[in-house]
Amino acid sequence: MLAEFILYVIIFLYGIVIGSFSNVLICRLPLKENIATHRSHCMTCGSQIQWYDLIPLVSYIILRGRCRHCGAGISAQYPLVEAANGFGYVFIFANLGLTWTSILTCLLFTILLAIAVIDWRTYEIPFGLNVTIGVLGLIKTIIDYPMGLWEHIIGFFAVSIFMLICLYAGRLIIGADCFGGGDIKLAGSSGMVLGLQGAVSASLIGLVLFLGYVYLQKRADGKEKGFPLCPFLCFGAAVIYCLQTGGWMR
């Protein structure tokens, strides 16, 4: 029991470290900053952040959510993303065990989390992250080969092509885009991971949650606002993939 608890603590710590790197992706990719060579810096004053102020979760608490140099507030996004990634990893390994599937699932979870936060903040999805999910889908296809080969290939095209048709139909009929190009790419890359049934199910979950959120926001504010669809699609993809890998959905 103690050994299992220690193992989950290690997994959580590993998860929040990767979550810290997710924050690097979230902050730098939209700004086209190099994620490997540029030192971490305050987004307000530009001061370089020392290693002891970069400890996941701990540094935010010690600094009370403020920059050591200029005192500017640090977004709560940083500890929330780190904690979410840590607890996500624990949940995944607790249900799937120490397997290659667990590692693949953790990678997918981290990328989906980063995409969701970036799109929520900027209404953009970095192409490289969609490509990364596509690579994970290719790995999943190879793992499942020859069983389910066509399921993954059709999953790549099914929802994305439907969304692309809706995009051009919307432009012709109402003069507006129904979906963003990043949403369509995400549907394709995640569809390769999930397969046809999973891609359709994930998209339906995401769309229902999106419409529900828009409706509640309109009821609360009385105004129509634009909201990114991608975070809801990411949530749907994460839920369906967990159901698939956990054996609850085939």
C-alpha positions in Angstrom: 0.0 0.0 0.0 2.8 2.4 0.9 4.7 1.5 -2.2 1.7 2.2 -4.4 1.1 5.5 -2.7 4.8 6.5 -3.3 4.4 5.4 -6.9 1.4 7.7 -7.4 3.2 10.6 -5.8 6.1 10.1 -8.2 3.6 10.0 -11.1 1.9 13.2 -9.9 5.2 14.9 -9.6 6.2 13.9 -13.1 2.8 15.1 -14.3 3.1 18.6 -12.8 6.6 18.9 -14.3 5.2 18.0 -17.8 2.4 20.4 -16.9 4.9 23.1 -16.4 6.3 22.5 -19.8 2.7 22.7 -21.2 2.6 26.2 -19.8 5.6 27.0 -21.8 3.8 25.7 -25.0 0.7 27.7 -24.0 2.5 31.0 -23.5 5.2 30.8 -26.2 3.7 29.1 -29.2 1.1 31.8 -29.9 3.9 34.4 -29.7 6.1 32.4 -32.0 8.8 32.2 -29.3 11.4 29.4 -29.2 10.4 26.9 -26.6 13.8 25.4 -26.2 16.4 28.2 -26.2 14.6 31.2 -24.6 14.8 31.5 -20.8 11.6 31.7 -18.8 10.7 35.3 -18.1 8.0 37.4 -16.6 5.4 38.3 -19.2 5.1 41.8 -17.7 8.6 43.1 -16.9 10.6 40.6 -19.0 12.9 39.7 -16.1 14.4 36.2 -16.3 13.0 33.7 -13.8 15.5 31.7 -11.8 15.1 28.0 -11.4 13.9 28.2 -7.8 10.9 30.3 -9.0 10.0 27.6 -11.6 9.2 24.7 -9.2 5.7 23.5 -10.3 2.9 24.5 -7.9 5.4 25.3 -5.0 6.9 28.5 -6.5 3.5 29.9 -7.2 2.4 29.4 -3.6 5.7 30.8 -2.2 5.5 33.8 -4.4 1.8 34.2 -3.6 1.1 34.4 -7.3 3.3 37.5 -8.0 6.5 38.1 -9.9 9.5 38.4 -7.6 10.9 41.3 -9.6 8.0 43.6 -10.5 5.2 42.3 -8.3 2.8 41.8 -11.2 0.2 39.1 -10.8 1.0 35.6 -12.2 -2.0 34.0 -13.9 -3.7 31.2 -12.0 -3.4 29.3 -15.3 0.1 28.1 -14.4 -0.8 26.1 -11.2 -4.1 25.0 -12.6 -2.6 23.5 -15.7 0.2 21.9 -13.7 -2.3 20.4 -11.2 -4.7 19.2 -13.9 -1.8 17.4 -15.7 -0.6 15.9 -12.5 -4.0 14.5 -11.4 -4.7 13.5 -15.0 -1.6 11.3 -15.1 -2.5 9.7 -11.7 -6.0 8.9 -13.0 -4.6 7.4 -16.2 -2.0 5.2 -14.6 -4.4 4.2 -11.8 -6.9 2.9 -14.4 -4.5 1.6 -17.1 -1.4 0.6 -15.1 2.2 1.1 -16.2 1.9 0.3 -19.9 2.8 1.8 -23.2 -0.9 2.7 -23.6 -0.7 4.7 -20.4 2.3 6.7 -21.7 0.5 7.3 -25.0 -2.6 8.4 -23.2 -0.6 10.8 -21.0 1.0 12.4 -24.0 -2.4 12.8 -25.7 -3.9 14.3 -22.5 -1.1 16.9 -22.2 -1.3 18.0 -25.8 -5.1 18.2 -25.7 -4.9 20.3 -22.5 -2.4 22.7 -24.1 -4.5 23.1 -27.2 -7.6 23.7 -25.2 -6.0 26.5 -23.1 -4.3 28.1 -26.1 -7.5 28.2 -28.1 -9.5 29.5 -25.2 -7.0 32.4 -24.8 -6.2 33.2 -28.4 -8.8 31.5 -30.7 -5.9 29.8 -32.5 -4.6 26.3 -32.5 -0.8 25.9 -33.2 -0.4 23.6 -36.3 2.5 21.8 -34.6 0.3 20.5 -31.8 -2.2 19.2 -34.3 0.6 17.4 -36.1 1.8 15.9 -32.8 -1.7 14.4 -32.2 -1.6 13.1 -35.7 1.7 11.4 -35.0 0.2 9.8 -31.9 -2.6 8.6 -34.0 -0.2 7.1 -36.5 1.5 5.3 -33.5 -1.9 4.1 -32.3 -2.6 2.8 -35.8 0.6 0.9 -35.9 0.0 -0.6 -32.5 -3.5 -1.7 -33.5 -2.3 -3.0 -36.9 -3.8 -5.0 -38.7 -6.9 -4.8 -36.5 -8.7 -1.5 -36.8 -6.4 -0.1 -39.5 -9.3 1.3 -41.6 -11.1 2.4 -38.5 -8.3 4.9 -37.8 -7.9 6.0 -41.4 -11.7 6.6 -41.8 -11.7 8.3 -38.4 -9.1 10.8 -39.8 -11.4 11.8 -42.7 -15.0 11.3 -41.5 -15.6 14.2 -39.1 -13.0 16.6 -40.6 -14.5 16.3 -44.1 -18.0 16.9 -42.7 -16.8 20.0 -40.9 -15.0 21.2 -44.0 -18.2 20.8 -46.0 -20.1 22.8 -43.3 -17.4 25.5 -43.4 -17.8 26.1 -47.1 -21.6 25.7 -47.0 -21.7 28.4 -44.2 -19.6 30.8 -46.3 -22.0 30.3 -49.2 -25.3 30.5 -47.3 -24.7 32.9 -44.4 -21.4 34.4 -45.3 -19.7 33.2 -42.1 -17.5 30.3 -41.0 -19.1 27.6 -39.0 -15.8 26.2 -37.9 -12.2 27.3 -37.7 -9.5 25.7 -39.7 -7.8 24.6 -36.5 -11.0 22.9 -35.4 -11.1 20.9 -38.6 -7.4 19.8 -38.3 -8.0 18.8 -34.7 -11.0 16.7 -35.7 -8.8 14.9 -38.3 -5.8 14.3 -36.1 -7.8 13.2 -33.1 -10.0 11.1 -35.4 -6.9 9.1 -36.4 -6.3 8.4 -32.7 -9.9 7.6 -31.8 -11.1 5.8 -35.0 -14.5 6.4 -36.7 -16.8 5.6 -33.8 -14.7 7.5 -31.3 -14.3 10.5 -33.5 -18.0 10.9 -34.0 -18.7 10.3 -30.3 -16.1 12.8 -29.2 -17.3 15.5 -31.7 -20.9 15.0 -30.5 -19.9 15.4 -26.9 -17.9 18.5 -27.6 -20.6 20.1 -29.7 -23.3 19.4 -27.1 -21.2 20.9 -24.4 -20.3 23.9 -26.5 -23.9 24.6 -27.4 -24.9 24.2 -23.7 -22.2 26.6 -22.6 -23.1 29.2 -25.3 -26.8 28.9 -24.2 -26.0 29.4 -20.5 -23.7 32.3 -21.2 -26.4 34.0 -23.3 -28.9 33.5 -20.6 -26.6 35.0 -18.0 -25.3 38.0 -20.1 -28.2 38.5 -22.5 -25.6 39.0 -25.2 -24.3 36.8 -28.0 -20.6 36.2 -27.8 -18.1 34.1 -29.7 -16.5 31.2 -28.0 -13.9 28.7 -29.1 -15.1 25.3 -30.0 -11.8 23.5 -29.6 -11.6 23.2 -25.8 -14.9 21.3 -25.9 -13.7 19.0 -28.7 -10.6 18.3 -26.7 -12.6 17.4 -23.7 -14.8 15.1 -25.8 -11.7 13.4 -27.3 -10.1 12.9 -23.9 -13.3 11.3 -22.5 -13.7 9.0 -25.4 -10.1 7.9 -25.5 -10.2 7.1 -21.7 -13.3 5.1 -22.3 -11.7 3.2 -25.2 -8.4 2.5 -23.4 -10.2 1.6 -20.2 -12.2 -1.1 -22.1 -15.6 0.6 -21.6 -15.9 1.5 -25.3 -14.8 -0.3 -28.4 
